[in-house]
Structure formats: structure tokens, C-alpha cells
Amino acid sequence: DQQVKQNSPSLSVQEGRISILNCDYTNSMFDYFLWYKKYPAEGPTFLISISSIKDKNEDGRFTVFLNKSAKHLSLHIVPSQPGDSAVYFCAASPRYNTDKLIFGTGTRLQVFP
Amino acid sequence: NAGVMQNPRHLVRRRGQEARLRCSPVKGHSHVYWYRQLPEEGLKFMVYLQKENIIDESGMPKERFSAEFPKEGPSILRIQQVVRGDSAAYFCASSPMTGDMNTEAFFGQGTRLTVV
């Protein structure tokens, strides 16, 4: 049972344009959402997060939007850069167990010149 | 990846052998998490440990898998009698305190286990 879903396995975007990565979840008990970036042969690195009490969080070129009613969140990267090319994982943390992350299957972003 | 050290980076084992994966957390971190990533899948939680205690092992297979985080030394994930389906990347993360998996956890570079 995939509680966190990233339905787009890959995304290709031109440099300078906006990248939008989507994530859907099924468990209404999820309280905290995170995005991780992963390069090949490396571990995931934390990118940005959002609490369920907010609907938007921004950090430089990265913005995460949360729509609780739709159980949907998205990561916007603008402007996209070639160095952003990586696999992006959405993750969620249950309110009752903040020590466990539930990951999506990832979206591979490729930013081309 | 902020100092979480995993070794070896790559491990090849024949079916039936034992695999030992090591994780040294960030200095000062007392909480360790193990995740497994199968090919083309996301990371799946396996186990959460504090020093000398297993806090949550709900993601660990019931057989052949064990984990420890001794008072001294690295955390060890042990897989006995490995099978081909154990081939995956195993990631360790550490955090300074409980409840900080949300923002303060750092992942290591992973150990890629291949069972032949």
C-alpha cells in the first residue's frame, strides 16, 4: 500500500524554466512533509519541508505547496538549473510517529540547457 | 551528507552468506535509522535505534535481519543467509534527538548490497 505517491517517474525541463514535482498522499494522519534530493550513488539530502499547519513554504528557488483537502503537495523550482538534475523524493511523517518517514518512489528531474 | 559514514559502500555476497553493514552517525547524534531502497522504488523504513535500544523495528523483516547500536561503535545492520531479493541500497540516517527525523536527520551515502 503506497501511502505516498509520486506518479511521474521522470520530468524534463529546460534551464531557466519552472520545474513542478507532484506528490499525493493517502494517510490523513501525516503531519509533516519533506522533499529530499538524491544524486546517483549518494544518500538523500534534505531540501525543504512543510508542516500541515501551513500551505506554503519557500526557500530560495524552492517552494513547497500543500493542499490538505486534496492530500497533495508540490515542489516548485524556479528557475531550474542543470545542477538540479537529480531524483526528488517526497516523504511524509505521521503525527503519531515523527521518527519514521514514508517515502514516495521518486521523480527523476532532468534540466537541459 | 553531513558526516554519516557508511561502510562498505559496495558489498557483494553469495547467496547464504552473511552481510554486515556499518553506520557511524554524525558525532553527537544518538538516534540511528536504517532505510532500504529496492531498485526503482523509494526508501522504506526498516528500524530506528537509540544507543543500546531498538525503538521501532516495524519495517524489519522478521527473519534473517537484525540491527544493533551499541554503546560504543557503529550501528550494525546484519543480514543472515542473504538471498537475491536482499539486493538493494541500504541507507543509514542519524539525528540528535527523537522527533527530529523531520528536519535534523542526515543520511549516509548508502551501502549497495549485491547478492549473487
gemmi code that builds the backbone of each chain (N, CA, C; Angstrom):
import gemmi

chains = {
    "A": [
        ("ASP", (0.847, -1.186, 0.000), (0.000, 0.000, 0.000), (0.881, 1.234, 0.000)),
        ("GLN", (0.912, 1.946, -1.108), (1.776, 3.102, -1.275), (1.057, 4.308, -0.707)),
        ("GLN", (1.465, 4.755, 0.472), (0.784, 5.874, 1.122), (1.233, 7.225, 0.579)),
        ("VAL", (2.413, 7.257, -0.006), (2.935, 8.485, -0.606), (3.250, 8.166, -2.063)),
        ("LYS", (2.625, 8.906, -2.970), (2.731, 8.554, -4.383), (3.315, 9.695, -5.193)),
        ("GLN", (4.262, 9.364, -6.007), (4.784, 10.303, -6.992), (4.534, 9.651, -8.342)),
        ("ASN", (3.514, 10.122, -9.005), (3.023, 9.425, -10.190), (3.838, 9.690, -11.447)),
        ("SER", (4.675, 10.709, -11.406), (5.528, 10.984, -12.562), (6.930, 10.474, -12.288)),
        ("PRO", (7.345, 9.405, -12.941), (8.685, 8.879, -12.670), (9.792, 9.786, -13.195)),
        ("SER", (9.466, 10.624, -14.170), (10.503, 11.487, -14.720), (9.901, 12.793, -15.216)),
        ("LEU", (10.767, 13.808, -15.275), (10.355, 15.136, -15.735), (11.556, 15.780, -16.400)),
        ("SER", (11.315, 16.393, -17.547), (12.389, 17.053, -18.269), (12.013, 18.521, -18.456)),
        ("VAL", (12.921, 19.417, -18.061), (12.619, 20.851, -18.072), (13.819, 21.609, -18.632)),
        ("GLN", (13.522, 22.664, -19.352), (14.612, 23.481, -19.885), (15.155, 24.407, -18.797)),
        ("GLU", (16.439, 24.609, -18.846), (17.099, 25.516, -17.895), (16.413, 26.880, -17.901)),
        ("GLY", (16.191, 27.412, -16.691), (15.575, 28.723, -16.561), (14.071, 28.671, -16.369)),
        ("ARG", (13.477, 27.547, -16.748), (12.022, 27.427, -16.600), (11.683, 26.832, -15.237)),
        ("ILE", (10.377, 26.734, -14.970), (9.939, 26.198, -13.687), (9.820, 24.677, -13.754)),
        ("SER", (10.266, 24.025, -12.695), (10.046, 22.584, -12.534), (8.985, 22.413, -11.463)),
        ("ILE", (7.996, 21.581, -11.739), (6.948, 21.299, -10.767), (6.879, 19.799, -10.543)),
        ("LEU", (7.184, 19.400, -9.331), (7.143, 17.981, -8.982), (5.970, 17.758, -8.041)),
        ("ASN", (5.199, 16.722, -8.308), (3.965, 16.489, -7.562), (4.036, 15.256, -6.680)),
        ("CYS", (3.225, 15.294, -5.645), (3.198, 14.198, -4.671), (1.798, 14.124, -4.082)),
        ("ASP", (1.256, 12.934, -3.990), (-0.050, 12.721, -3.375), (0.088, 11.754, -2.210)),
        ("TYR", (-0.748, 11.919, -1.214), (-0.685, 11.008, -0.076), (-2.093, 10.570, 0.304)),
        ("THR", (-2.173, 9.470, 1.013), (-3.484, 8.907, 1.337), (-3.810, 8.968, 2.826)),
        ("ASN", (-2.801, 9.089, 3.663), (-3.000, 8.998, 5.108), (-3.219, 10.390, 5.702)),
        ("SER", (-4.411, 10.622, 6.225), (-4.726, 11.940, 6.791), (-3.978, 12.206, 8.096)),
        ("MET", (-3.298, 11.206, 8.631), (-2.529, 11.382, 9.861), (-1.145, 11.965, 9.599)),
        ("PHE", (-0.776, 12.098, 8.344), (0.519, 12.698, 8.047), (0.497, 14.171, 8.443)),
        ("ASP", (1.554, 14.563, 9.133), (1.586, 15.878, 9.758), (2.696, 16.758, 9.221)),
        ("TYR", (3.665, 16.149, 8.588), (4.858, 16.876, 8.166), (5.325, 16.260, 6.867)),
        ("PHE", (5.704, 17.134, 5.949), (6.074, 16.664, 4.612), (7.432, 17.234, 4.236)),
        ("LEU", (8.212, 16.410, 3.582), (9.569, 16.817, 3.248), (9.878, 16.458, 1.801)),
        ("TRP", (10.799, 17.181, 1.232), (11.358, 16.824, -0.072), (12.852, 16.576, 0.098)),
        ("TYR", (13.303, 15.477, -0.497), (14.709, 15.132, -0.497), (15.182, 15.074, -1.948)),
        ("LYS", (16.439, 15.404, -2.120), (17.081, 15.346, -3.429), (18.156, 14.282, -3.350)),
        ("LYS", (18.266, 13.484, -4.415), (19.248, 12.410, -4.378), (19.981, 12.330, -5.707)),
        ("TYR", (21.301, 12.421, -5.612), (22.155, 12.183, -6.773), (22.522, 10.710, -6.810)),
        ("PRO", (22.876, 10.198, -7.995), (23.289, 8.797, -8.099), (24.434, 8.469, -7.150)),
        ("ALA", (24.362, 7.311, -6.527), (25.415, 6.808, -5.643), (25.628, 7.677, -4.408)),
        ("GLU", (24.653, 8.501, -4.082), (24.734, 9.282, -2.848), (23.463, 9.089, -2.034)),
        ("GLY", (23.522, 9.490, -0.777), (22.335, 9.437, 0.056), (21.433, 10.628, -0.196)),
        ("PRO", (20.185, 10.532, 0.230), (19.267, 11.673, 0.072), (19.727, 12.851, 0.922)),
        ("THR", (19.526, 14.042, 0.403), (19.799, 15.249, 1.174), (18.509, 16.046, 1.324)),
        ("PHE", (18.294, 16.514, 2.523), (17.089, 17.273, 2.829), (17.056, 18.571, 2.022)),
        ("LEU", (15.879, 18.875, 1.464), (15.743, 20.062, 0.633), (14.849, 21.106, 1.291)),
        ("ILE", (13.624, 20.740, 1.576), (12.661, 21.668, 2.137), (11.532, 20.875, 2.766)),
        ("SER", (10.861, 21.464, 3.728), (9.763, 20.766, 4.392), (8.596, 21.706, 4.627)),
        ("ILE", (7.469, 21.134, 5.008), (6.299, 21.940, 5.341), (5.472, 21.207, 6.379)),
        ("SER", (4.990, 21.959, 7.348), (4.102, 21.417, 8.357), (2.670, 21.491, 7.853)),
        ("SER", (1.822, 20.627, 8.388), (0.430, 20.596, 7.930), (-0.353, 21.849, 8.318)),
        ("ILE", (0.223, 22.676, 9.188), (-0.490, 23.907, 9.564), (-0.241, 25.033, 8.556)),
        ("LYS", (0.644, 24.771, 7.598), (0.944, 25.764, 6.578), (0.495, 25.273, 5.215)),
        ("ASP", (0.402, 26.179, 4.262), (0.106, 25.742, 2.899), (1.217, 26.114, 1.923)),
        ("LYS", (2.227, 26.793, 2.434), (3.328, 27.184, 1.550), (4.577, 27.407, 2.390)),
        ("ASN", (5.706, 26.962, 1.841), (6.993, 27.270, 2.459), (7.998, 27.516, 1.348)),
        ("GLU", (8.774, 28.561, 1.510), (9.672, 28.988, 0.438), (11.099, 29.071, 0.963)),
        ("ASP", (12.039, 28.622, 0.136), (13.450, 28.714, 0.496), (14.242, 28.927, -0.782)),
        ("GLY", (14.529, 30.169, -1.063), (15.273, 30.487, -2.275), (14.492, 30.108, -3.521)),
        ("ARG", (15.106, 29.269, -4.350), (14.434, 28.871, -5.598), (13.390, 27.782, -5.396)),
        ("PHE", (13.294, 27.275, -4.184), (12.423, 26.132, -3.903), (11.209, 26.561, -3.079)),
        ("THR", (10.034, 26.147, -3.547), (8.796, 26.416, -2.822), (7.987, 25.135, -2.767)),
        ("VAL", (7.474, 24.832, -1.587), (6.605, 23.674, -1.459), (5.203, 24.170, -1.123)),
        ("PHE", (4.225, 23.612, -1.804), (2.821, 23.941, -1.588), (2.107, 22.708, -1.059)),
        ("LEU", (1.229, 22.929, -0.087), (0.465, 21.822, 0.488), (-1.020, 22.103, 0.372)),
        ("ASN", (-1.756, 21.176, -0.205), (-3.213, 21.253, -0.301), (-3.765, 20.078, 0.489)),
        ("LYS", (-4.122, 20.338, 1.743), (-4.542, 19.252, 2.632), (-5.841, 18.619, 2.193)),
        ("SER", (-6.760, 19.412, 1.694), (-8.054, 18.844, 1.295), (-7.882, 17.863, 0.150)),
        ("ALA", (-6.932, 18.153, -0.732), (-6.675, 17.266, -1.863), (-5.611, 16.235, -1.546)),
        ("LYS", (-4.998, 16.328, -0.373), (-3.890, 15.455, 0.021), (-2.811, 15.473, -1.067)),
        ("HIS", (-2.407, 16.674, -1.371), (-1.475, 16.863, -2.479), (-0.443, 17.913, -2.101)),
        ("LEU", (0.807, 17.645, -2.453), (1.811, 18.686, -2.321), (2.669, 18.724, -3.571)),
        ("SER", (3.282, 19.871, -3.762), (4.117, 20.035, -4.942), (5.361, 20.831, -4.576)),
        ("LEU", (6.403, 20.573, -5.320), (7.671, 21.293, -5.181), (7.908, 22.079, -6.456)),
        ("HIS", (8.098, 23.378, -6.302), (8.380, 24.232, -7.441), (9.836, 24.678, -7.368)),
        ("ILE", (10.518, 24.555, -8.465), (11.903, 25.014, -8.554), (11.956, 26.045, -9.683)),
        ("VAL", (12.305, 27.287, -9.298), (12.367, 28.302, -10.343), (13.435, 29.330, -10.009)),
        ("PRO", (14.334, 29.655, -10.931), (14.500, 28.996, -12.215), (15.251, 27.681, -12.070)),
        ("SER", (14.940, 26.733, -12.908), (15.623, 25.444, -12.863), (17.035, 25.582, -13.420)),
        ("GLN", (17.938, 24.812, -12.819), (19.339, 24.838, -13.245), (19.797, 23.407, -13.541)),
        ("PRO", (20.795, 23.244, -14.408), (21.269, 21.878, -14.712), (21.685, 21.101, -13.465)),
        ("GLY", (22.218, 21.789, -12.451), (22.617, 21.128, -11.208), (21.450, 20.591, -10.393)),
        ("ASP", (20.246, 20.977, -10.784), (19.052, 20.448, -10.105), (18.702, 19.046, -10.596)),
        ("SER", (19.341, 18.609, -11.652), (19.059, 17.283, -12.193), (19.402, 16.220, -11.158)),
        ("ALA", (18.393, 15.485, -10.723), (18.528, 14.505, -9.642), (17.199, 13.782, -9.509)),
        ("VAL", (17.141, 12.852, -8.585), (15.865, 12.231, -8.232), (15.334, 12.925, -6.979)),
        ("TYR", (14.070, 13.314, -7.023), (13.438, 14.015, -5.911), (12.417, 13.095, -5.245)),
        ("PHE", (12.572, 12.949, -3.938), (11.662, 12.110, -3.178), (10.799, 12.983, -2.275)),
        ("CYS", (9.539, 12.714, -2.295), (8.599, 13.283, -1.352), (8.523, 12.317, -0.167)),
        ("ALA", (8.429, 12.850, 1.048), (8.328, 11.997, 2.239), (7.343, 12.621, 3.211)),
        ("ALA", (6.731, 11.775, 4.009), (5.754, 12.248, 4.995), (6.006, 11.595, 6.334)),
        ("SER", (5.649, 12.326, 7.363), (5.853, 11.849, 8.723), (4.506, 11.805, 9.439)),
        ("PRO", (4.158, 10.651, 10.015), (2.882, 10.570, 10.736), (2.933, 11.372, 12.031)),
        ("ARG", (1.808, 11.945, 12.389), (1.719, 12.740, 13.614), (2.082, 11.903, 14.831)),
        ("TYR", (1.736, 10.616, 14.778), (1.925, 9.768, 15.945), (3.328, 9.174, 16.006)),
        ("ASN", (4.117, 9.376, 14.976), (5.456, 8.774, 14.962), (6.364, 9.625, 14.103)),
        ("THR", (6.918, 10.649, 14.731), (7.735, 11.581, 13.951), (9.125, 11.041, 13.673)),
        ("ASP", (9.386, 9.832, 14.084), (10.708, 9.260, 13.822), (10.717, 8.334, 12.619)),
        ("LYS", (9.646, 8.301, 11.866), (9.596, 7.424, 10.707), (9.133, 8.232, 9.513)),
        ("LEU", (9.864, 8.135, 8.417), (9.468, 8.811, 7.185), (8.927, 7.793, 6.190)),
        ("ILE", (7.837, 8.163, 5.533), (7.276, 7.348, 4.464), (7.609, 8.042, 3.153)),
        ("PHE", (8.361, 7.364, 2.311), (8.850, 7.965, 1.078), (7.993, 7.586, -0.122)),
        ("GLY", (7.925, 8.493, -1.077), (7.392, 8.176, -2.388), (8.456, 7.488, -3.216)),
        ("THR", (8.105, 7.137, -4.441), (9.010, 6.374, -5.297), (9.983, 7.253, -6.071)),
        ("GLY", (9.797, 8.562, -5.992), (10.759, 9.465, -6.607), (10.385, 9.905, -8.002)),
        ("THR", (10.843, 11.106, -8.355), (10.717, 11.646, -9.705), (12.099, 12.079, -10.160)),
        ("ARG", (12.506, 11.572, -11.305), (13.810, 11.945, -11.843), (13.664, 13.215, -12.671)),
        ("LEU", (14.298, 14.276, -12.205), (14.253, 15.561, -12.910), (15.513, 15.729, -13.738)),
        ("GLN", (15.309, 16.075, -14.982), (16.444, 16.412, -15.843), (16.260, 17.835, -16.349)),
        ("VAL", (17.222, 18.675, -16.079), (17.196, 20.055, -16.548), (18.226, 20.178, -17.664)),
        ("PHE", (17.742, 20.510, -18.856), (18.653, 20.584, -20.004), (18.865, 22.039, -20.415)),
        ("PRO", (20.040, 22.296, -20.984), (20.396, 23.698, -21.337), (19.479, 24.268, -22.427)),
    ],
    "B": [
        ("ASN", (26.319, 15.238, 2.865), (25.628, 14.347, 3.782), (26.222, 14.363, 5.163)),
        ("ALA", (26.628, 15.505, 5.598), (26.856, 15.908, 6.968), (27.431, 14.868, 7.899)),
        ("GLY", (28.332, 13.984, 7.466), (29.093, 13.192, 8.406), (28.587, 11.825, 8.756)),
        ("VAL", (27.488, 11.344, 8.212), (27.094, 9.952, 8.465), (27.940, 9.058, 7.556)),
        ("MET", (28.696, 8.162, 8.172), (29.607, 7.325, 7.407), (29.089, 5.897, 7.357)),
        ("GLN", (28.957, 5.399, 6.146), (28.528, 4.011, 5.987), (29.634, 3.229, 5.281)),
        ("ASN", (29.860, 2.039, 5.745), (30.791, 1.172, 5.031), (30.378, -0.273, 5.174)),
        ("PRO", (30.689, -1.063, 4.141), (31.341, -0.611, 2.916), (30.353, 0.108, 1.998)),
        ("ARG", (30.847, 0.760, 0.986), (29.959, 1.411, 0.020), (29.313, 0.371, -0.888)),
        ("HIS", (30.075, -0.647, -1.200), (29.567, -1.731, -2.042), (29.927, -3.052, -1.379)),
        ("LEU", (28.977, -3.967, -1.415), (29.185, -5.266, -0.781), (28.578, -6.334, -1.673)),
        ("VAL", (29.378, -7.318, -2.022), (28.893, -8.429, -2.828), (28.940, -9.681, -1.972)),
        ("ARG", (27.825, -10.362, -1.908), (27.743, -11.596, -1.138), (27.090, -12.675, -1.974)),
        ("ARG", (27.532, -13.919, -1.748), (26.880, -15.062, -2.381), (25.661, -15.450, -1.548)),
        ("ARG", (24.689, -16.021, -2.206), (23.503, -16.493, -1.503), (23.895, -17.381, -0.329)),
        ("GLY", (23.274, -17.147, 0.814), (23.565, -17.929, 2.003), (24.597, -17.324, 2.923)),
        ("GLN", (25.375, -16.354, 2.420), (26.370, -15.711, 3.277), (25.716, -14.660, 4.150)),
        ("GLU", (26.518, -14.093, 5.048), (26.045, -13.028, 5.919), (26.558, -11.683, 5.407)),
        ("ALA", (25.730, -10.676, 5.557), (26.144, -9.312, 5.198), (26.080, -8.443, 6.451)),
        ("ARG", (27.148, -7.672, 6.668), (27.193, -6.732, 7.790), (27.413, -5.328, 7.249)),
        ("LEU", (26.482, -4.453, 7.557), (26.545, -3.083, 7.090), (26.750, -2.183, 8.315)),
        ("ARG", (27.694, -1.254, 8.185), (28.046, -0.417, 9.324), (27.660, 1.032, 9.090)),
        ("CYS", (27.292, 1.674, 10.167), (26.904, 3.082, 10.103), (27.432, 3.817, 11.316)),
        ("SER", (28.262, 4.821, 11.056), (28.727, 5.704, 12.127), (27.961, 7.009, 12.015)),
        ("PRO", (27.151, 7.344, 13.010), (26.327, 8.548, 12.912), (27.171, 9.808, 13.036)),
        ("VAL", (26.529, 10.919, 12.752), (27.147, 12.215, 12.989), (27.547, 12.289, 14.463)),
        ("LYS", (28.722, 12.843, 14.721), (29.198, 12.937, 16.091), (28.172, 13.666, 16.954)),
        ("GLY", (27.826, 13.038, 18.072), (26.845, 13.638, 18.960), (25.415, 13.188, 18.723)),
        ("HIS", (25.185, 12.514, 17.595), (23.841, 12.004, 17.315), (23.657, 10.656, 17.991)),
        ("SER", (22.537, 10.502, 18.682), (22.305, 9.258, 19.411), (21.156, 8.449, 18.826)),
        ("HIS", (20.624, 8.896, 17.688), (19.490, 8.207, 17.068), (19.877, 7.803, 15.660)),
        ("VAL", (19.659, 6.534, 15.349), (20.036, 5.997, 14.049), (18.826, 5.318, 13.406)),
        ("TYR", (18.696, 5.517, 12.111), (17.598, 4.933, 11.332), (18.196, 4.189, 10.143)),
        ("TRP", (17.614, 3.057, 9.823), (18.018, 2.322, 8.618), (16.838, 2.275, 7.642)),
        ("TYR", (17.151, 2.571, 6.387), (16.182, 2.507, 5.302), (16.745, 1.629, 4.194)),
        ("ARG", (15.852, 1.016, 3.441), (16.261, 0.185, 2.303), (15.588, 0.719, 1.047)),
        ("GLN", (16.352, 0.776, -0.015), (15.802, 1.176, -1.304), (16.010, 0.053, -2.307)),
        ("LEU", (14.908, -0.561, -2.704), (14.959, -1.558, -3.768), (15.006, -0.848, -5.108)),
        ("PRO", (15.488, -1.505, -6.151), (15.557, -0.860, -7.464), (14.216, -0.279, -7.897)),
        ("GLU", (14.246, 0.932, -8.376), (13.063, 1.622, -8.895), (11.999, 1.894, -7.828)),
        ("GLU", (12.382, 1.880, -6.586), (11.426, 2.170, -5.521), (11.963, 3.269, -4.620)),
        ("GLY", (11.087, 3.766, -3.755), (11.510, 4.744, -2.760), (12.163, 4.061, -1.577)),
        ("LEU", (12.617, 4.869, -0.630), (13.231, 4.322, 0.567), (12.150, 3.801, 1.513)),
        ("LYS", (12.413, 2.639, 2.077), (11.459, 2.044, 3.006), (12.099, 1.951, 4.392)),
        ("PHE", (11.397, 2.463, 5.393), (11.871, 2.421, 6.768), (12.046, 0.973, 7.226)),
        ("MET", (13.171, 0.735, 7.904), (13.402, -0.594, 8.461), (13.374, -0.569, 9.989)),
        ("VAL", (14.268, 0.253, 10.579), (14.431, 0.196, 12.023), (14.962, 1.525, 12.537)),
        ("TYR", (14.591, 1.834, 13.796), (15.046, 3.048, 14.475), (15.664, 2.613, 15.799)),
        ("LEU", (16.886, 3.058, 16.028), (17.600, 2.665, 17.243), (18.142, 3.884, 17.978)),
        ("GLN", (18.154, 3.794, 19.265), (18.956, 4.678, 20.098), (20.084, 3.830, 20.683)),
        ("LYS", (20.994, 4.479, 21.340), (22.120, 3.735, 21.914), (21.613, 2.551, 22.745)),
        ("GLU", (22.001, 1.367, 22.346), (21.719, 0.108, 23.042), (20.229, -0.263, 23.062)),
        ("ASN", (19.400, 0.449, 22.349), (17.963, 0.133, 22.346), (17.388, 0.153, 20.943)),
        ("ILE", (16.532, -0.805, 20.652), (15.735, -0.765, 19.429), (14.406, -0.132, 19.780)),
        ("ILE", (14.092, 0.984, 19.123), (12.875, 1.722, 19.440), (11.716, 1.288, 18.552)),
        ("ASP", (11.992, 1.089, 17.279), (10.938, 0.733, 16.336), (11.561, -0.126, 15.255)),
        ("GLU", (11.150, -1.371, 15.184), (11.677, -2.258, 14.144), (10.535, -2.757, 13.253)),
        ("SER", (9.506, -1.956, 13.140), (8.313, -2.385, 12.412), (8.565, -2.626, 10.928)),
        ("GLY", (9.635, -2.066, 10.385), (9.924, -2.258, 8.973), (10.940, -3.359, 8.688)),
        ("MET", (11.387, -3.996, 9.703), (12.400, -5.053, 9.542), (11.724, -6.380, 9.214)),
        ("PRO", (12.225, -7.098, 8.214), (11.742, -8.473, 8.019), (11.946, -9.281, 9.297)),
        ("LYS", (11.014, -10.157, 9.559), (11.032, -10.879, 10.837), (12.186, -11.854, 10.936)),
        ("GLU", (12.632, -12.345, 9.810), (13.696, -13.344, 9.838), (14.936, -12.814, 9.130)),
        ("ARG", (16.059, -13.262, 9.569), (17.384, -13.046, 8.958), (17.943, -11.645, 9.171)),
        ("PHE", (17.126, -10.680, 9.506), (17.594, -9.300, 9.661), (17.666, -8.937, 11.151)),
        ("SER", (18.742, -8.250, 11.517), (18.857, -7.732, 12.880), (19.668, -6.448, 12.848)),
        ("ALA", (19.484, -5.639, 13.875), (20.210, -4.376, 13.949), (20.588, -4.102, 15.382)),
        ("GLU", (21.694, -3.407, 15.538), (22.129, -3.015, 16.871), (22.832, -1.665, 16.794)),
        ("PHE", (22.841, -0.984, 17.923), (23.556, 0.286, 18.045), (24.176, 0.277, 19.438)),
        ("PRO", (25.380, -0.307, 19.540), (25.986, -0.481, 20.866), (26.418, 0.844, 21.472)),
        ("LYS", (26.719, 0.763, 22.757), (27.147, 1.959, 23.471), (28.393, 2.564, 22.822)),
        ("GLU", (29.277, 1.717, 22.403), (30.480, 2.167, 21.708), (30.491, 1.561, 20.309)),
        ("GLY", (30.869, 2.336, 19.341), (30.999, 1.806, 17.999), (29.806, 2.101, 17.117)),
        ("PRO", (29.907, 1.665, 15.860), (28.869, 1.991, 14.890), (27.615, 1.152, 15.063)),
        ("SER", (26.565, 1.578, 14.401), (25.369, 0.748, 14.291), (25.627, -0.314, 13.224)),
        ("ILE", (25.126, -1.494, 13.443), (25.317, -2.606, 12.518), (23.958, -3.133, 12.076)),
        ("LEU", (23.795, -3.259, 10.764), (22.644, -3.971, 10.206), (23.177, -5.296, 9.682)),
        ("ARG", (22.644, -6.380, 10.198), (23.124, -7.717, 9.849), (22.046, -8.477, 9.105)),
        ("ILE", (22.438, -9.046, 7.988), (21.518, -9.870, 7.204), (22.132, -11.249, 7.088)),
        ("GLN", (21.471, -12.214, 7.657), (21.990, -13.586, 7.609), (21.400, -14.329, 6.416)),
        ("GLN", (22.180, -15.262, 5.900), (21.718, -16.142, 4.807), (21.062, -15.316, 3.693)),
        ("VAL", (21.833, -14.402, 3.133), (21.272, -13.477, 2.156), (20.699, -14.211, 0.959)),
        ("VAL", (19.652, -13.604, 0.372), (19.021, -14.092, -0.848), (19.069, -12.958, -1.869)),
        ("ARG", (18.798, -13.318, -3.141), (18.897, -12.321, -4.217), (17.986, -11.119, -3.954)),
        ("GLY", (16.840, -11.373, -3.338), (15.901, -10.278, -3.062), (16.397, -9.271, -2.039)),
        ("ASP", (17.500, -9.581, -1.366), (18.083, -8.619, -0.410), (18.930, -7.576, -1.120)),
        ("SER", (19.195, -7.782, -2.402), (19.994, -6.823, -3.158), (19.281, -5.474, -3.187)),
        ("ALA", (19.936, -4.471, -2.668), (19.322, -3.149, -2.538), (20.380, -2.179, -2.051)),
        ("ALA", (19.966, -0.908, -1.977), (20.809, 0.091, -1.323), (20.272, 0.288, 0.087)),
        ("TYR", (21.141, 0.235, 1.050), (20.750, 0.386, 2.450), (21.321, 1.706, 2.958)),
        ("PHE", (20.418, 2.563, 3.411), (20.820, 3.890, 3.874), (20.626, 4.013, 5.375)),
        ("CYS", (21.577, 4.659, 5.984), (21.511, 4.965, 7.404), (21.341, 6.476, 7.557)),
        ("ALA", (20.573, 6.878, 8.540), (20.433, 8.297, 8.861), (20.596, 8.454, 10.365)),
        ("SER", (21.028, 9.634, 10.779), (21.129, 9.878, 12.216), (20.563, 11.242, 12.557)),
        ("SER", (20.108, 11.375, 13.790), (19.590, 12.655, 14.275), (19.993, 12.816, 15.728)),
        ("PRO", (20.015, 14.074, 16.199), (20.485, 14.298, 17.569), (19.485, 13.898, 18.648)),
        ("MET", (18.211, 13.929, 18.297), (17.231, 13.601, 19.330), (15.961, 13.069, 18.681)),
        ("THR", (15.116, 12.519, 19.492), (13.893, 11.921, 18.988), (12.981, 12.997, 18.397)),
        ("GLY", (12.220, 12.599, 17.431), (11.305, 13.535, 16.790), (11.974, 14.434, 15.784)),
        ("ASP", (13.256, 14.238, 15.562), (13.961, 15.112, 14.644), (14.215, 14.481, 13.293)),
        ("MET", (13.540, 13.371, 13.020), (13.678, 12.808, 11.676), (13.141, 13.799, 10.669)),
        ("ASN", (12.247, 14.678, 11.107), (11.643, 15.609, 10.174), (12.647, 16.545, 9.540)),
        ("THR", (13.510, 17.131, 10.320), (14.366, 18.170, 9.764), (15.835, 18.001, 10.087)),
        ("GLU", (16.159, 17.224, 11.083), (17.533, 17.210, 11.533), (18.267, 15.917, 11.208)),
        ("ALA", (17.612, 15.043, 10.473), (18.263, 13.777, 10.158), (19.135, 13.922, 8.912)),
        ("PHE", (20.304, 13.311, 8.956), (21.218, 13.322, 7.825), (21.453, 11.887, 7.375)),
        ("PHE", (21.433, 11.704, 6.071), (21.627, 10.375, 5.516), (23.075, 10.151, 5.122)),
        ("GLY", (23.509, 8.893, 5.245), (24.791, 8.490, 4.699), (24.678, 8.205, 3.215)),
        ("GLN", (25.803, 7.833, 2.624), (25.834, 7.599, 1.177), (25.312, 6.219, 0.796)),
        ("GLY", (25.073, 5.383, 1.780), (24.466, 4.095, 1.499), (25.471, 2.982, 1.262)),
        ("THR", (24.997, 1.773, 1.475), (25.744, 0.565, 1.113), (24.925, -0.173, 0.071)),
        ("ARG", (25.555, -0.425, -1.073), (24.871, -1.172, -2.114), (25.225, -2.636, -2.012)),
        ("LEU", (24.229, -3.416, -1.616), (24.426, -4.847, -1.443), (23.982, -5.568, -2.705)),
        ("THR", (24.852, -6.398, -3.214), (24.521, -7.239, -4.357), (24.694, -8.688, -3.947)),
        ("VAL", (23.643, -9.449, -4.107), (23.705, -10.884, -3.785), (23.763, -11.659, -5.094)),
        ("VAL", (24.802, -12.451, -5.227), (24.985, -13.207, -6.480), (24.780, -14.716, -6.252)),
    ],
}
model = gemmi.Model(1)
for chain_id, residues in chains.items():
    chain = gemmi.Chain(chain_id)
    for i, (resn, *xyz) in enumerate(residues, 1):
        res = gemmi.Residue()
        res.name, res.seqid = resn, gemmi.SeqId(i, " ")
        for name, pos in zip(("N", "CA", "C"), xyz):
            atom = gemmi.Atom()
            atom.name, atom.element = name, gemmi.Element(name[0])
            atom.pos, atom.b_iso = gemmi.Position(*pos), 0.0
            res.add_atom(atom)
        chain.add_residue(res)
    model.add_chain(chain)
structure = gemmi.Structure()
structure.add_model(model)
structure.setup_entities()
